[in-house]
Amino acid sequence: MTSPVLSRDPLVPTNPSASSPPIPAAALDELRDRIVELEEDSGARALALALHDTETGFAFEYQADRWFHAASTIKVAILLGVYAAVHEGWLQRESRLHVRNRFLSAWDAEPFRVQGDRDANARVHDAIGKTMRISELARHMIATSSNLATNLLLDLLGVERVQHVLESYGIEGVDVRRGVEDERAHREGINNRVTARGLVALLRLIAEERAFSSELSHEMLDVLHAQEFRNGIPARLPSDVRVAHKTGEISTVAHDAGVVYPRDRKPYVLAVLTEWEPDATGRTATIAIASRTVYEFLADHAPARDG
């Protein structure tokens, strides 16, 4: 079992405020033990978690550098790529894109299509042969996880451009290599990959408004707040806690990564990645339990600073 990584001195949060008291070693041990126990009891092949609290600077990581198939969490990277193009003036949010369902495999450049009965959103498929705004496609890509919207945007931008944006901001642990449902590439081992640490770094970039302008950062967060699949990170949190996040699930993985906004404090950024046997149950429940565990830990040991 891989031990969790506590950034710097395990008794002190990373970059703590002068007014933030040290978190007791016993509390950190308890958090570590609860995550380890959850991984063991859930039946998951693997569980990884990364946390960064923007209120106190506290960071906690467990297997955070382990690579996972990204599933739909890779769409956050594509969202960043879209808004980078808007920031550069290369794209306009209200520009219209022709909706088609034909893409070229990253393996052999043979054409493939997104299967309508496997996609989470029929609305984009209904628009085939018409046009949709870039802003509409971006929202469908995140909020309802439309694979067709994703491939349209990625095909427009190009894999290299999206990866370059990530690298230009120093984001490691997010690897964009192909569109979704590219089965030929998948069979050849060409897959989008993420780590928990990488997703937290990507979401921090957006949440802390270090990517582009404040206006564009807020728009990206608005899109992430529109997420309709809420059985992971938000599921066991109080109803007044807002979460801007992106889920991802295929046969062997289930993930959620987002920015969590408790009342009366700054947000924290959390990624929970899991890998499973294909017929395993309890995937999203495991993510929800991990999320609740982190929420309670921060409420007890990393409260909001005075003033």
C-alpha positions as a Markdown table, in Angstrom:
| # | Residue | x | y | z |
|---|---|---|---|---|
| 1 | Met | 0.0 | 0.0 | 0.0 |
| 2 | Thr | 1.4 | 3.4 | -1.0 |
| 3 | Ser | 1.6 | 5.9 | 1.8 |
| 4 | Pro | 0.0 | 9.3 | 1.4 |
| 5 | Val | 2.2 | 12.2 | 0.7 |
| 6 | Leu | 1.9 | 15.2 | 2.9 |
| 7 | Ser | 3.6 | 18.2 | 1.3 |
| 8 | Arg | 6.5 | 19.5 | 3.3 |
| 9 | Asp | 6.4 | 19.1 | 7.1 |
| 10 | Pro | 3.5 | 16.7 | 7.8 |
| 11 | Leu | 2.6 | 18.8 | 10.9 |
| 12 | Val | 2.1 | 22.0 | 8.9 |
| 13 | Pro | -0.1 | 22.8 | 5.9 |
| 14 | Thr | 1.6 | 23.8 | 2.6 |
| 15 | Asn | 1.9 | 27.6 | 2.4 |
| 16 | Pro | -0.1 | 28.1 | 5.6 |
| 17 | Ser | -1.3 | 31.5 | 6.7 |
| 18 | Ala | 0.4 | 32.9 | 9.7 |
| 19 | Ser | -3.0 | 32.7 | 11.5 |
| 20 | Ser | -3.5 | 29.0 | 10.5 |
| 21 | Pro | -2.7 | 26.7 | 13.4 |
| 22 | Pro | -0.7 | 23.5 | 12.6 |
| 23 | Ile | -2.8 | 20.4 | 12.0 |
| 24 | Pro | -2.1 | 17.8 | 14.6 |
| 25 | Ala | -0.2 | 14.8 | 13.5 |
| 26 | Ala | -2.9 | 12.5 | 15.0 |
| 27 | Ala | -5.5 | 14.2 | 12.8 |
| 28 | Leu | -3.4 | 13.7 | 9.7 |
| 29 | Asp | -2.9 | 10.0 | 10.6 |
| 30 | Glu | -6.6 | 9.6 | 11.0 |
| 31 | Leu | -7.3 | 11.1 | 7.6 |
| 32 | Arg | -4.7 | 8.8 | 6.0 |
| 33 | Asp | -6.1 | 5.8 | 7.8 |
| 34 | Arg | -9.7 | 6.6 | 6.7 |
| 35 | Ile | -8.6 | 6.9 | 3.0 |
| 36 | Val | -6.6 | 3.6 | 3.2 |
| 37 | Glu | -9.6 | 1.9 | 4.9 |
| 38 | Leu | -11.9 | 3.2 | 2.2 |
| 39 | Glu | -9.7 | 1.9 | -0.6 |
| 40 | Glu | -9.5 | -1.5 | 1.0 |
| 41 | Asp | -13.2 | -1.8 | 1.9 |
| 42 | Ser | -14.5 | -0.5 | -1.4 |
| 43 | Gly | -13.1 | -3.4 | -3.4 |
| 44 | Ala | -11.5 | -0.9 | -5.8 |
| 45 | Arg | -8.3 | -1.9 | -7.6 |
| 46 | Ala | -6.9 | 1.5 | -6.7 |
| 47 | Leu | -7.9 | 4.8 | -5.2 |
| 48 | Ala | -6.0 | 8.1 | -5.5 |
| 49 | Leu | -6.8 | 11.4 | -3.9 |
| 50 | Ala | -5.4 | 14.9 | -4.1 |
| 51 | Leu | -6.5 | 17.9 | -2.1 |
| 52 | His | -5.5 | 21.6 | -2.0 |
| 53 | Asp | -7.3 | 24.0 | 0.4 |
| 54 | Thr | -7.1 | 27.5 | -0.9 |
| 55 | Glu | -8.3 | 28.8 | 2.5 |
| 56 | Thr | -5.2 | 27.6 | 4.5 |
| 57 | Gly | -2.8 | 26.2 | 1.8 |
| 58 | Phe | -3.1 | 22.7 | 3.3 |
| 59 | Ala | -2.4 | 19.9 | 0.9 |
| 60 | Phe | -2.9 | 16.2 | 1.2 |
| 61 | Glu | -2.1 | 13.5 | -1.4 |
| 62 | Tyr | -2.7 | 9.7 | -1.5 |
| 63 | Gln | -1.3 | 7.9 | -4.6 |
| 64 | Ala | -1.7 | 11.2 | -6.3 |
| 65 | Asp | 0.9 | 10.5 | -9.1 |
| 66 | Arg | -0.7 | 7.2 | -10.2 |
| 67 | Trp | -1.9 | 7.4 | -13.8 |
| 68 | Phe | -5.5 | 6.5 | -14.6 |
| 69 | His | -7.5 | 6.3 | -17.8 |
| 70 | Ala | -9.0 | 9.8 | -17.8 |
| 71 | Ala | -12.5 | 8.9 | -19.0 |
| 72 | Ser | -14.5 | 12.2 | -19.2 |
| 73 | Thr | -12.3 | 14.2 | -16.7 |
| 74 | Ile | -10.1 | 14.9 | -19.7 |
| 75 | Lys | -12.8 | 17.3 | -20.9 |
| 76 | Val | -11.6 | 19.9 | -18.3 |
| 77 | Ala | -8.4 | 20.1 | -20.2 |
| 78 | Ile | -10.3 | 20.6 | -23.5 |
| 79 | Leu | -12.4 | 23.3 | -21.8 |
| 80 | Leu | -9.2 | 25.1 | -20.8 |
| 81 | Gly | -8.0 | 24.7 | -24.5 |
| 82 | Val | -11.2 | 26.3 | -25.7 |
| 83 | Tyr | -10.9 | 29.3 | -23.4 |
| 84 | Ala | -7.2 | 29.7 | -24.3 |
| 85 | Ala | -8.3 | 30.1 | -27.9 |
| 86 | Val | -10.9 | 32.6 | -26.9 |
| 87 | His | -8.3 | 34.5 | -24.8 |
| 88 | Glu | -5.9 | 34.5 | -27.8 |
| 89 | Gly | -8.7 | 35.8 | -30.1 |
| 90 | Trp | -8.5 | 32.7 | -32.2 |
| 91 | Leu | -12.0 | 31.7 | -31.3 |
| 92 | Gln | -15.1 | 33.6 | -30.3 |
| 93 | Arg | -17.6 | 32.2 | -27.8 |
| 94 | Glu | -20.5 | 32.9 | -30.1 |
| 95 | Ser | -18.8 | 31.5 | -33.2 |
| 96 | Arg | -20.8 | 28.7 | -34.8 |
| 97 | Leu | -19.3 | 25.3 | -35.6 |
| 98 | His | -20.8 | 22.8 | -38.1 |
| 99 | Val | -22.0 | 19.7 | -36.2 |
| 100 | Arg | -20.9 | 16.5 | -37.9 |
| 101 | Asn | -20.1 | 13.0 | -36.7 |
| 102 | Arg | -17.0 | 11.9 | -38.4 |
| 103 | Phe | -13.5 | 12.0 | -36.9 |
| 104 | Leu | -10.1 | 10.4 | -37.6 |
| 105 | Ser | -8.5 | 7.9 | -35.3 |
| 106 | Ala | -5.3 | 9.0 | -33.5 |
| 107 | Trp | -3.9 | 5.5 | -34.4 |
| 108 | Asp | -4.4 | 5.2 | -38.2 |
| 109 | Ala | -6.4 | 8.2 | -39.3 |
| 110 | Glu | -9.3 | 5.9 | -40.2 |
| 111 | Pro | -12.7 | 7.5 | -39.7 |
| 112 | Phe | -14.9 | 6.7 | -36.6 |
| 113 | Arg | -18.1 | 8.0 | -35.2 |
| 114 | Val | -19.5 | 8.7 | -31.8 |
| 115 | Gln | -22.4 | 6.3 | -31.1 |
| 116 | Gly | -25.5 | 8.1 | -30.3 |
| 117 | Asp | -26.9 | 5.4 | -28.0 |
| 118 | Arg | -23.7 | 5.7 | -25.9 |
| 119 | Asp | -23.6 | 9.4 | -25.6 |
| 120 | Ala | -24.9 | 11.2 | -22.6 |
| 121 | Asn | -26.6 | 14.0 | -24.7 |
| 122 | Ala | -28.9 | 13.5 | -27.6 |
| 123 | Arg | -29.3 | 17.3 | -28.2 |
| 124 | Val | -25.9 | 17.6 | -30.0 |
| 125 | His | -26.6 | 14.5 | -32.1 |
| 126 | Asp | -29.9 | 16.1 | -33.1 |
| 127 | Ala | -28.0 | 19.1 | -34.4 |
| 128 | Ile | -25.9 | 17.1 | -36.9 |
| 129 | Gly | -25.9 | 18.9 | -40.2 |
| 130 | Lys | -26.6 | 22.2 | -38.4 |
| 131 | Thr | -24.4 | 24.5 | -36.4 |
| 132 | Met | -24.0 | 25.2 | -32.7 |
| 133 | Arg | -22.1 | 27.9 | -30.8 |
| 134 | Ile | -18.7 | 27.2 | -29.3 |
| 135 | Ser | -20.1 | 28.2 | -25.9 |
| 136 | Glu | -23.0 | 25.7 | -26.3 |
| 137 | Leu | -20.7 | 22.9 | -27.2 |
| 138 | Ala | -18.4 | 23.6 | -24.3 |
| 139 | Arg | -21.4 | 23.5 | -21.8 |
| 140 | His | -22.7 | 20.3 | -23.3 |
| 141 | Met | -19.2 | 18.8 | -23.1 |
| 142 | Ile | -19.0 | 19.4 | -19.4 |
| 143 | Ala | -22.6 | 19.6 | -18.0 |
| 144 | Thr | -24.0 | 16.5 | -19.8 |
| 145 | Ser | -20.6 | 15.0 | -20.8 |
| 146 | Ser | -21.5 | 15.0 | -24.5 |
| 147 | Asn | -18.8 | 12.9 | -26.3 |
| 148 | Leu | -19.9 | 14.4 | -29.7 |
| 149 | Ala | -19.4 | 18.0 | -28.4 |
| 150 | Thr | -16.1 | 16.9 | -27.0 |
| 151 | Asn | -14.8 | 15.5 | -30.3 |
| 152 | Leu | -16.0 | 18.5 | -32.2 |
| 153 | Leu | -14.1 | 20.9 | -30.0 |
| 154 | Leu | -11.0 | 18.8 | -29.8 |
| 155 | Asp | -11.0 | 18.3 | -33.6 |
| 156 | Leu | -11.2 | 22.1 | -34.0 |
| 157 | Leu | -8.4 | 22.9 | -31.5 |
| 158 | Gly | -6.2 | 19.9 | -32.2 |
| 159 | Val | -4.6 | 17.6 | -29.5 |
| 160 | Glu | -1.3 | 19.4 | -29.8 |
| 161 | Arg | -2.8 | 22.8 | -29.1 |
| 162 | Val | -4.6 | 21.6 | -26.0 |
| 163 | Gln | -1.5 | 19.8 | -24.7 |
| 164 | His | 0.6 | 22.9 | -25.3 |
| 165 | Val | -1.8 | 25.0 | -23.2 |
| 166 | Leu | -1.4 | 22.6 | -20.3 |
| 167 | Glu | 2.4 | 22.6 | -20.7 |
| 168 | Ser | 2.5 | 26.4 | -20.9 |
| 169 | Tyr | 0.9 | 26.6 | -17.5 |
| 170 | Gly | 3.1 | 23.9 | -16.0 |
| 171 | Ile | 0.3 | 21.4 | -15.7 |
| 172 | Glu | 1.8 | 17.9 | -15.3 |
| 173 | Gly | -0.3 | 14.7 | -14.8 |
| 174 | Val | -2.9 | 15.5 | -17.6 |
| 175 | Asp | -2.1 | 13.8 | -20.9 |
| 176 | Val | -4.4 | 14.5 | -23.9 |
| 177 | Arg | -3.8 | 12.1 | -26.7 |
| 178 | Arg | -7.0 | 11.5 | -28.6 |
| 179 | Gly | -10.8 | 12.1 | -28.9 |
| 180 | Val | -13.3 | 10.0 | -27.1 |
| 181 | Glu | -14.7 | 6.7 | -28.4 |
| 182 | Asp | -11.6 | 6.2 | -30.7 |
| 183 | Glu | -11.6 | 2.5 | -30.3 |
| 184 | Arg | -8.7 | 1.8 | -32.7 |
| 185 | Ala | -6.5 | 4.1 | -30.7 |
| 186 | His | -7.7 | 2.6 | -27.4 |
| 187 | Arg | -6.8 | -1.0 | -28.6 |
| 188 | Glu | -3.3 | 0.3 | -29.4 |
| 189 | Gly | -2.9 | 1.8 | -25.9 |
| 190 | Ile | -3.3 | 5.4 | -27.0 |
| 191 | Asn | -5.4 | 6.8 | -24.2 |
| 192 | Asn | -6.0 | 10.1 | -22.3 |
| 193 | Arg | -4.5 | 9.8 | -18.9 |
| 194 | Val | -4.7 | 11.8 | -15.6 |
| 195 | Thr | -3.4 | 11.8 | -12.1 |
| 196 | Ala | -5.2 | 13.2 | -9.1 |
| 197 | Arg | -2.4 | 15.7 | -8.6 |
| 198 | Gly | -2.6 | 16.8 | -12.3 |
| 199 | Leu | -6.4 | 17.4 | -12.1 |
| 200 | Val | -6.1 | 19.4 | -8.9 |
| 201 | Ala | -3.4 | 21.6 | -10.5 |
| 202 | Leu | -5.6 | 22.1 | -13.6 |
| 203 | Leu | -8.7 | 23.0 | -11.5 |
| 204 | Arg | -6.6 | 25.3 | -9.2 |
| 205 | Leu | -5.5 | 27.2 | -12.3 |
| 206 | Ile | -9.1 | 27.9 | -13.1 |
| 207 | Ala | -10.4 | 28.5 | -9.5 |
| 208 | Glu | -7.6 | 30.8 | -8.6 |
| 209 | Glu | -8.1 | 32.8 | -11.8 |
| 210 | Arg | -4.6 | 32.3 | -13.0 |
| 211 | Ala | -5.7 | 31.2 | -16.5 |
| 212 | Phe | -6.6 | 34.1 | -18.8 |
| 213 | Ser | -8.8 | 36.9 | -17.4 |
| 214 | Ser | -11.1 | 36.9 | -14.4 |
| 215 | Glu | -14.1 | 37.0 | -16.7 |
| 216 | Leu | -13.0 | 33.9 | -18.6 |
| 217 | Ser | -12.1 | 32.1 | -15.4 |
| 218 | His | -15.6 | 32.7 | -14.0 |
| 219 | Glu | -17.1 | 31.5 | -17.3 |
| 220 | Met | -15.2 | 28.2 | -17.0 |
| 221 | Leu | -16.3 | 27.8 | -13.4 |
| 222 | Asp | -19.9 | 28.5 | -14.4 |
| 223 | Val | -19.7 | 25.7 | -17.0 |
| 224 | Leu | -18.3 | 23.3 | -14.3 |
| 225 | His | -21.0 | 24.4 | -11.9 |
| 226 | Ala | -23.6 | 23.2 | -14.5 |
| 227 | Gln | -22.5 | 19.6 | -14.1 |
| 228 | Glu | -25.6 | 17.4 | -14.0 |
| 229 | Phe | -24.0 | 14.2 | -12.7 |
| 230 | Arg | -23.8 | 14.7 | -9.0 |
| 231 | Asn | -23.4 | 11.3 | -7.4 |
| 232 | Gly | -19.7 | 11.7 | -6.6 |
| 233 | Ile | -18.1 | 14.7 | -4.8 |
| 234 | Pro | -21.4 | 16.6 | -4.1 |
| 235 | Ala | -23.5 | 13.6 | -3.1 |
| 236 | Arg | -23.0 | 13.5 | 0.6 |
| 237 | Leu | -22.1 | 17.2 | 1.2 |
| 238 | Pro | -24.6 | 19.7 | 2.7 |
| 239 | Ser | -27.1 | 21.1 | 0.3 |
| 240 | Asp | -25.7 | 24.6 | 0.5 |
| 241 | Val | -22.2 | 23.5 | -0.6 |
| 242 | Arg | -21.6 | 24.3 | -4.2 |
| 243 | Val | -19.4 | 22.2 | -6.4 |
| 244 | Ala | -17.9 | 23.0 | -9.8 |
| 245 | His | -16.7 | 19.6 | -11.1 |
| 246 | Lys | -16.3 | 17.0 | -13.8 |
| 247 | Thr | -17.0 | 13.4 | -13.5 |
| 248 | Gly | -15.7 | 10.5 | -15.6 |
| 249 | Glu | -16.7 | 6.9 | -15.8 |
| 250 | Ile | -16.1 | 4.0 | -18.1 |
| 251 | Ser | -16.1 | 0.2 | -17.5 |
| 252 | Thr | -13.0 | 0.2 | -15.2 |
| 253 | Val | -12.7 | 3.6 | -13.8 |
| 254 | Ala | -14.8 | 6.2 | -12.0 |
| 255 | His | -13.6 | 9.7 | -11.1 |
| 256 | Asp | -14.7 | 13.1 | -9.9 |
| 257 | Ala | -12.6 | 16.3 | -9.6 |
| 258 | Gly | -13.8 | 19.7 | -8.7 |
| 259 | Val | -13.8 | 22.9 | -6.7 |
| 260 | Val | -15.8 | 22.7 | -3.5 |
| 261 | Tyr | -17.3 | 25.9 | -2.0 |
| 262 | Pro | -18.3 | 25.5 | 1.6 |
| 263 | Arg | -20.1 | 28.4 | 3.2 |
| 264 | Asp | -18.1 | 31.2 | 4.8 |
| 265 | Arg | -14.7 | 30.1 | 3.6 |
| 266 | Lys | -12.6 | 29.9 | 0.5 |
| 267 | Pro | -13.0 | 26.7 | -1.6 |
| 268 | Tyr | -10.9 | 23.6 | -1.7 |
| 269 | Val | -9.9 | 21.6 | -4.8 |
| 270 | Leu | -10.3 | 17.8 | -4.7 |
| 271 | Ala | -9.8 | 14.9 | -7.1 |
| 272 | Val | -10.8 | 11.3 | -6.3 |
| 273 | Leu | -9.8 | 8.8 | -8.9 |
| 274 | Thr | -10.7 | 5.1 | -8.7 |
| 275 | Glu | -10.1 | 1.9 | -10.8 |
| 276 | Trp | -12.4 | -1.2 | -10.6 |
| 277 | Glu | -13.2 | -4.6 | -12.0 |
| 278 | Pro | -15.6 | -4.1 | -14.9 |
| 279 | Asp | -18.6 | -5.5 | -13.0 |
| 280 | Ala | -17.9 | -3.8 | -9.6 |
| 281 | Thr | -20.5 | -1.8 | -7.9 |
| 282 | Gly | -20.3 | 1.1 | -5.4 |
| 283 | Arg | -18.1 | 3.3 | -7.5 |
| 284 | Thr | -19.7 | 6.7 | -7.1 |
| 285 | Ala | -20.6 | 5.9 | -3.5 |
| 286 | Thr | -16.9 | 5.4 | -2.8 |
| 287 | Ile | -16.1 | 8.8 | -4.3 |
| 288 | Ala | -18.9 | 10.4 | -2.3 |
| 289 | Ile | -17.5 | 8.9 | 1.0 |
| 290 | Ala | -14.0 | 10.1 | 0.2 |
| 291 | Ser | -15.5 | 13.6 | -0.5 |
| 292 | Arg | -17.4 | 13.6 | 2.8 |
| 293 | Thr | -14.3 | 12.5 | 4.7 |
| 294 | Val | -12.3 | 15.4 | 3.3 |
| 295 | Tyr | -15.1 | 17.9 | 4.0 |
| 296 | Glu | -15.4 | 16.8 | 7.6 |
| 297 | Phe | -11.6 | 16.8 | 8.1 |
| 298 | Leu | -11.3 | 20.4 | 6.8 |
| 299 | Ala | -14.3 | 21.5 | 8.9 |
| 300 | Asp | -12.7 | 20.1 | 12.1 |
| 301 | His | -9.0 | 20.9 | 11.5 |
| 302 | Ala | -8.7 | 23.6 | 8.8 |
| 303 | Pro | -11.5 | 26.1 | 9.6 |
| 304 | Ala | -11.8 | 29.5 | 8.0 |
| 305 | Arg | -9.3 | 32.1 | 9.0 |
| 306 | Asp | -10.6 | 35.0 | 11.2 |
| 307 | Gly | -11.3 | 38.1 | 9.2 |
